[in-house]
Amino acid sequence: MRPKVLVYVTADELAEMRREAKRQHLSLSRYTKRRLMLASDADGASGESAPENRVIEVVMKAVSDREARLADNLRTVMVMIDNLALSTFTHAADGDQVEAEKRYRGWQREVESTLREVRGELGNGDVNDAHRNGNGDRA
């Protein structure tokens, strides 16, 4: 079991720490640990290192903010592509909603499979699974 550190904070301080951790896409524990390490670096540092640590902190915050904006933009584009695919399948099926839904679900499975393949996360390690139809036949 890893050692634990207990810190007493006010409800407002805890809320601020949670907001900042969420904004940086970190767990509260990881965020707190980073802040403690930055604080201990600043305490033990000479006068010249403190400005460097401040620059590092500002840069990390800017990168984190930019990352959050890019992630939001990516989610927006993903939704737009998903809506376009559904619209395209509906149009291609000449209004047959069942056929459009079938094509759309197949497309979603292919996208998920491709993402798993790109990330190296195939379920049973069989690379060929990514190239199979839902019934196990080759595409």
Secondary structure, 3 states (H helix, E strand, C coil): CCCCCCCCCCHHHHHHHHHHHHHCCCCHHHHHHHHHHHHHHHHHCCCCHHHHHHHHHHHHHHHHHHHHHHHHHHHHHHHHHHHHHHHHHHHHCCCCHHHHHHHHHHHHHHHHHHHHHHHCCCCCCCHHHHHECCCCCEC
